[in-house]
Amino acid sequence: MIIKKFTARTEQEATEEAKKVLGNGIVIMNVRPVKNSGFFAFLKPQKVEVTVALEEENERTPIQPVIKPVIPSAPAPQVAPIKNLETDVRKADDSSIIEEKLDSLHSLLEQNIRQNEKEDIVEEEVKKGEEHHSEVTVGKNETSEEAISFIKVLYNTLLENEVDEKYANQLTDEIEKVTKANTPLQYALENVYQKMVLKFGKTETITPSDSGVKAEVFIGPTGVGKTTTIAKLASQLYLTQKKKVALVTIDTYRIAAAEQLRTYASILEIPFRVIYSIDEMKQAAEDFKDYDYLMVDTAGHPLHDVAQRENTKKFIDTLSELMDIENFLVLSATTKYRDLTEICDCYAEMVSYKLIFTKMDETAAAGNLYNIRMRTGAAMSYITNGQNVPDDIAVFDAQKIVKGLLGGHNR
């Protein structure tokens, strides 16, 4: 894993420079303004520092694992070995950036270890001073006890946040490979944090077409908040980004949904149309060809309603022949994982998609976001956390979600 910092006048310029050096596979770990120094600092232009990470598959080397803890679950699947964490962290210019993001995670895990595994833990002296942070070092004679306690707490924390056992086992299996004699637990914690952020991958949001109008199609089951999500995004595109936006719906089954979207369109003073046939969809594509975005609401349907699913696919296929298109599968964060997997598998048979999770304000556990990302490989896009239009929506932030999954605050 390579971690580097790039400084430029803007976040975009720094990110572009990072891509030139490391490639497009980078993940942004942190963005912060750089304070100018010197007597005339106030005259110098403000700069932005972007910290990025890149995992190098071909440089991974196996590390002798510690004793595997007894965990009440199925055996962890074999995963590829990862690099020594201490080497990874020292490649960073300043690992305190990671620690700032972790916030109280380290102290929280230490507290849980002390409370729940007192008989297995031998307290070691806290190291101070190096790069302005404290680290608890695993002693040579206490490697197994301390490491097992750490991994147990990590595993239980992931399960409490509804990360599926399969993926929790994968993470603990990876972390035990880097938790060896004299490895600071802080390094181990930073490693699992970085690994999870990287597994979420790059967030992919709505982007304009290189030429002409672009169709943004929203699919998903009934009741997850597709219509409200469309209204929020349309408002941001139109009001904030000053884009030309038109709304259409092919959901002719629920009159209330169409009327709700019509109301939002009326408030924004943008076009709205209900589409009943393929010919009407073609006509809409022609009528709005000078627009930036065509936002398309679709009907939610029972998973096993093949006829309705095929009808929706016909509309999407028609649009894809006429313009650039991207599909967003809208899911509720409160839906059971078993049901989410069935929903994702069903829609994957129709189209490729990116992921939007709604109702984040209605759940205290975000494990399903990680589960579905790992299962589908689909890019994360947005989350919503309320009914207010257009405010209660945000670009997916892997760092915040991972911090919450590991027991941190302010997810």
C-alpha positions in Angstrom: 0.0 0.0 0.0 1.4 3.4 -1.0 0.3 6.5 0.8 1.4 9.9 -0.5 0.5 13.6 -0.1 0.0 16.0 -2.9 -0.3 19.8 -2.5 -1.8 22.2 -5.0 -4.0 25.3 -5.2 -7.2 23.2 -5.3 -8.3 19.7 -4.3 -8.9 18.9 -8.0 -5.4 19.9 -9.1 -3.9 17.9 -6.3 -6.0 14.9 -7.2 -5.0 15.1 -10.8 -1.4 15.3 -9.9 -1.8 12.2 -7.7 -3.4 10.4 -10.7 -0.5 11.3 -12.9 1.9 9.8 -10.4 0.0 6.8 -9.1 -2.7 6.2 -11.6 -6.5 6.2 -11.5 -6.8 3.5 -8.8 -6.1 5.9 -6.0 -8.4 6.5 -3.0 -8.5 9.9 -1.3 -7.8 9.4 2.4 -7.8 13.0 3.6 -8.1 16.6 2.3 -7.0 19.6 4.4 -6.0 23.2 3.8 -2.3 24.0 4.2 -1.4 26.9 6.4 1.2 29.2 4.9 4.2 30.1 7.1 6.4 33.2 7.2 5.9 36.9 7.8 4.1 37.4 4.6 2.0 34.2 4.8 -1.2 36.1 4.5 -0.2 37.3 1.0 0.5 33.8 -0.3 -2.4 31.9 -2.1 -4.1 29.2 0.0 -3.2 25.6 -0.9 -4.8 22.2 -0.3 -3.1 19.0 0.7 -4.6 15.7 -0.5 -3.5 12.4 1.0 -4.1 9.4 -1.3 -3.6 5.6 -1.0 -2.9 3.0 -3.6 -2.8 -0.7 -2.9 -0.2 -2.6 -4.9 -1.3 -6.2 -5.5 2.1 -7.3 -7.0 4.1 -6.2 -4.0 2.3 -8.1 -1.3 4.5 -10.4 0.8 3.3 -13.1 3.2 3.8 -12.5 6.9 3.8 -15.2 9.5 0.4 -15.0 11.3 -0.2 -15.1 15.0 -2.3 -17.7 16.7 -5.9 -17.7 15.3 -8.5 -16.7 18.0 -11.5 -18.8 18.6 -14.3 -16.9 16.9 -17.9 -18.2 16.9 -18.4 -18.3 13.1 -17.6 -20.3 10.0 -13.8 -20.6 9.2 -12.4 -17.5 7.5 -11.8 -17.9 3.8 -8.3 -17.8 2.5 -7.2 -14.4 1.3 -4.1 -13.1 -0.4 -1.4 -12.0 2.1 -0.8 -8.3 2.6 2.3 -6.3 3.2 3.8 -5.6 6.6 1.7 -2.9 8.1 4.7 -1.1 9.7 6.3 -0.8 6.3 3.1 0.5 4.9 2.6 3.2 7.5 6.1 4.4 7.4 5.7 5.1 3.7 3.3 7.8 4.6 4.8 11.2 5.1 2.8 11.7 8.2 0.7 8.9 9.7 -1.0 11.5 12.1 -3.3 12.2 9.2 -4.8 8.8 9.6 -4.9 9.1 13.3 -6.9 12.3 13.0 -9.5 10.5 10.9 -9.6 7.6 13.4 -10.4 10.0 16.2 -11.2 8.0 19.3 -11.1 4.5 17.7 -7.8 3.5 19.3 -8.7 4.4 22.8 -12.1 2.8 22.4 -10.7 -0.5 21.3 -8.1 -0.4 24.1 -10.9 0.2 26.7 -12.9 -2.7 25.4 -9.9 -5.0 25.6 -9.2 -3.9 29.2 -12.8 -4.4 30.2 -13.6 -7.7 28.4 -10.2 -9.4 28.3 -8.5 -8.4 31.5 -7.2 -11.9 32.2 -5.6 -12.1 28.8 -3.9 -8.7 28.7 -0.6 -7.5 30.1 -0.5 -3.7 30.0 2.6 -2.3 28.3 4.2 1.1 28.6 2.7 3.7 26.3 5.1 5.1 23.8 4.9 8.9 23.4 6.3 11.5 21.2 6.9 9.8 17.8 4.9 11.7 15.2 2.7 13.2 18.0 0.7 10.0 18.8 0.7 7.2 21.4 1.0 3.6 20.5 0.4 0.4 22.6 3.2 -2.1 21.7 2.6 -5.8 21.8 5.4 -7.3 23.8 7.3 -10.3 22.6 6.0 -12.6 25.4 2.4 -11.3 25.2 1.9 -11.4 21.4 -0.8 -14.1 21.4 -2.8 -12.8 24.3 -2.8 -9.1 23.2 -3.3 -9.9 19.5 -6.2 -12.3 20.2 -7.9 -9.8 22.5 -7.5 -7.1 19.8 -8.9 -9.3 17.0 -11.8 -10.5 19.2 -12.9 -6.9 19.9 -12.5 -6.0 16.3 -14.5 -9.0 15.1 -17.3 -8.3 17.6 -17.4 -4.6 16.8 -17.9 -5.4 13.1 -20.7 -7.9 13.8 -22.4 -5.4 16.1 -22.5 -3.0 13.2 -24.0 -5.8 11.0 -21.0 -6.5 8.8 -21.6 -10.0 7.5 -19.6 -12.8 9.2 -17.9 -13.7 5.9 -16.4 -10.3 5.5 -15.6 -9.8 9.2 -13.7 -13.1 9.0 -11.8 -11.9 6.0 -10.8 -8.7 7.8 -9.7 -10.4 11.0 -7.8 -13.0 8.9 -5.9 -10.1 7.2 -5.2 -8.2 10.3 -3.7 -11.2 12.1 -1.2 -11.4 9.4 0.2 -8.0 10.4 -0.2 -8.3 14.1 3.1 -9.9 15.3 5.7 -9.4 17.9 6.4 -5.7 18.5 3.7 -4.5 16.1 1.9 -1.6 17.7 -1.9 -2.1 17.9 -2.3 1.4 16.5 -0.6 0.2 13.3 -3.0 -2.8 13.2 -6.0 -0.5 13.7 -4.8 1.9 11.0 -4.3 -1.0 8.7 -7.8 -2.4 9.0 -9.2 1.2 8.6 -7.2 1.7 5.4 -8.1 -1.7 4.0 -11.8 -1.1 4.5 -11.6 2.4 2.9 -9.8 0.9 -0.1 -12.3 -1.9 -0.4 -15.1 0.6 -0.7 -13.2 2.0 -3.7 -13.7 5.3 -5.5 -17.0 7.0 -5.0 -18.7 7.6 -8.4 -21.3 10.4 -8.5 -23.4 11.9 -11.4 -21.1 13.2 -14.1 -21.9 15.1 -17.3 -21.8 13.6 -20.7 -19.0 14.5 -23.1 -21.6 15.6 -25.5 -25.3 16.0 -25.3 -27.9 15.0 -22.7 -27.2 12.2 -20.2 -29.8 10.0 -18.7 -29.7 9.3 -15.0 -31.9 6.3 -14.4 -33.0 5.3 -10.8 -34.1 1.7 -10.2 -34.9 -0.1 -7.0 -37.8 -1.7 -5.0 -40.9 0.2 -3.9 -40.6 2.3 -0.7 -36.9 3.0 -0.6 -37.2 6.6 -1.5 -36.3 6.8 -5.2 -38.6 9.7 -6.0 -37.4 11.8 -3.1 -33.8 11.0 -4.0 -34.3 12.1 -7.6 -35.8 15.4 -6.4 -32.8 16.0 -4.1 -30.3 15.3 -6.9 -32.3 17.3 -9.5 -32.4 20.3 -7.1 -28.6 20.2 -6.6 -27.9 19.9 -10.3 -30.3 22.7 -11.2 -29.9 25.1 -8.4 -26.2 24.6 -7.4 -24.6 23.5 -10.6 -26.9 25.5 -12.9 -27.5 22.5 -15.2 -30.5 22.1 -17.5 -32.5 19.2 -16.0 -35.7 17.5 -17.1 -37.7 14.9 -15.1 -39.6 11.9 -16.5 -41.2 8.9 -14.9 -42.1 5.5 -16.4 -43.8 4.6 -13.1 -47.4 4.5 -14.3 -48.4 2.2 -11.5 -48.2 4.6 -8.6 -50.1 7.8 -9.3 -48.9 9.3 -6.0 -45.2 8.9 -7.0 -45.8 10.7 -10.4 -47.7 13.5 -8.7 -44.9 13.9 -6.1 -42.3 14.2 -8.8 -44.6 16.6 -10.7 -44.8 18.8 -7.6 -41.0 19.0 -7.3 -40.6 19.8 -10.9 -43.2 22.6 -10.6 -41.3 24.1 -7.6 -38.0 24.0 -9.5 -39.7 25.2 -12.7 -38.2 22.4 -14.8 -39.9 20.1 -17.3 -41.7 17.0 -16.2 -43.3 14.2 -18.2 -45.0 10.8 -17.6 -43.8 8.2 -20.1 -46.3 5.4 -21.1 -44.6 3.9 -24.2 -41.3 3.4 -25.9 -42.3 5.9 -28.6 -43.0 8.5 -25.9 -39.6 7.8 -24.4 -37.9 8.4 -27.8 -39.8 11.6 -28.2 -38.7 12.8 -24.8 -35.1 12.0 -25.7 -35.5 14.2 -28.8 -37.3 17.0 -27.0 -34.7 17.2 -24.2 -31.6 16.6 -26.3 -30.3 20.1 -25.5 -30.5 19.5 -21.8 -27.7 18.4 -19.5 -29.6 15.7 -17.6 -32.7 13.6 -18.1 -33.6 12.2 -14.7 -35.7 9.0 -15.0 -37.8 7.5 -12.2 -38.8 3.9 -12.6 -41.4 1.7 -11.0 -40.5 -0.5 -8.1 -41.7 -4.1 -8.6 -41.9 -7.5 -6.9 -38.6 -9.3 -7.5 -40.2 -12.2 -9.2 -42.4 -10.1 -11.5 -40.5 -10.9 -14.7 -42.9 -9.1 -17.0 -42.6 -5.8 -15.2 -38.8 -6.1 -14.9 -38.5 -6.8 -18.7 -40.7 -3.8 -19.4 -38.5 -1.5 -17.3 -35.4 -2.9 -19.1 -36.9 -2.0 -22.5 -37.2 1.6 -21.5 -33.6 1.6 -20.2 -32.3 -0.1 -23.4 -34.1 2.5 -25.5 -32.4 5.3 -23.7 -29.0 3.7 -23.9 -29.3 3.6 -27.7 -30.1 7.4 -27.8 -27.8 8.9 -25.2 -25.2 8.4 -22.5 -26.7 6.7 -19.5 -25.9 5.6 -16.0 -28.1 3.6 -13.6 -28.4 4.0 -9.9 -29.8 1.2 -7.7 -31.5 2.9 -4.7 -31.5 0.7 -1.6 -32.7 1.3 2.0 -30.0 0.9 4.7 -32.7 -0.6 6.9 -33.4 -3.6 4.7 -32.2 -7.0 5.9 -28.9 -8.1 4.2 -30.6 -11.3 2.9 -33.2 -9.2 1.1 -30.6 -6.8 -0.2 -28.7 -9.6 -1.8 -31.8 -10.8 -3.6 -32.6 -7.3 -4.8 -29.1 -6.7 -6.0 -28.9 -10.0 -7.9 -32.3 -9.3 -9.5 -31.4 -5.9 -10.8 -27.9 -7.1 -11.9 -29.7 -9.3 -14.4 -31.1 -6.1 -16.0 -28.3 -3.5 -16.0 -25.1 -2.5 -14.4 -25.5 0.1 -11.7 -24.0 2.3 -9.0 -25.3 2.3 -5.4 -27.3 4.8 -3.4 -28.3 4.0 0.2 -31.3 5.8 1.7 -32.7 6.1 5.3 -29.2 6.3 6.9 -30.9 8.3 9.7 -33.1 5.3 10.5 -30.4 2.8 11.4 -27.5 2.8 13.8 -25.5 0.1 11.9 -24.1 0.6 8.4 -22.7 -2.8 7.9 -24.9 -3.5 4.9 -23.2 -0.8 2.9 -19.9 -2.7 3.3 -21.6 -6.0 2.7 -23.3 -5.0 -0.6 -20.2 -3.2 -1.9 -18.2 -6.4 -1.3 -20.9 -8.6 -2.8 -21.7 -6.6 -5.9 -18.5 -4.7 -6.6 -20.8 -1.8 -7.7 -19.5 1.7 -7.0 -20.9 3.7 -4.1 -22.5 7.1 -5.0 -24.7 8.8 -2.4 -26.4 8.3 0.9 -29.5 10.1 2.2 -30.4 10.8 5.8 -33.8 12.4 5.9 -36.8 13.6 3.9 -35.7 17.3 3.4 -35.3 18.3 -0.2 -32.6 19.0 -1.3 -30.5 19.0 1.9 -30.7 15.5 3.3 -28.3 13.8 0.8 -24.5 13.6 0.6 -21.8 12.0 -1.5 -20.8 8.7 0.0 -17.8 9.1 2.3 -16.0 5.9 2.9 -13.9 7.3 5.7 -16.9 8.3 7.9 -18.6 5.0 7.3 -15.6 2.9 8.1 -14.9 4.9 11.2 -18.5 4.1 12.3 -18.1 0.4 11.5 -15.0 0.2 13.6 -16.7 1.8 16.6 -15.8 5.4 16.1 -18.0 8.4 16.6 -19.7 10.9 14.3 -20.3 8.4 11.4 
